Amino acid sequence: QLIARFRIGDRPARKPPPPMIIVADTDRRAILSVSDCLIAKAGRTTLAMALRGSRSRRVLKHGVEGTQGYGYYSALPMADVLARIDALVAEKLLCLEYRDDFPLIAYTDFGLKTAMAYTAEAWLVALRKRVQPVAAGAALELPLVLADIQQRNQNTVLLLTDLIATEADA
């Protein structure tokens, strides 16, 4: 057996940092979908709990159960989910802002643009689902889009119209 002996002033070697996790696009979309409900309301732990599908009141009070990412990581340990959240912080999609010394999840400018683009793409998918039966002769049900999508700001709606225009030009 080896016995480590330290003199005063000697310190054990630091552990190397854990390898950075590369988050896949589908995972990124899931994390940002839940983050959207928690921006400036909760921190990393609550976000991780929601991504694992927690039924805690702490999580459910934010309305996360209807998001794409709720329960997405139900099979992963909490530490692995937190590592994925930290990877999005390292990618500058999310950041932590402190309010009353409590760290809350927030979007960076890049993260907000990315989340808006993901939302516009999801709206386009919902719009396609509603329009395809109409193209085949079914009656148009109104409201066409608003029933299927979460509310978002005007810039996201403009992104959706750009996506529609791009698809129409193709």
Salt bridges, closest charged atoms under 4 A:
ASP10 OD2 - ARG7 NE 3.61
ASP25 OD1 - ARG28 NH1 3.73
ASP25 OD2 - ARG29 NE 2.84
ASP36 OD1 - ARG152 NH2 3.23
ASP86 OD1 - ARG44 NE 2.80
GLU91 OE1 - ARG28 NE 3.08
GLU121 OE1 - ARG29 NH2 2.65
ASP148 OD2 - ARG130 NH1 3.17
GLU167 OE1 - ARG128 NH2 2.26
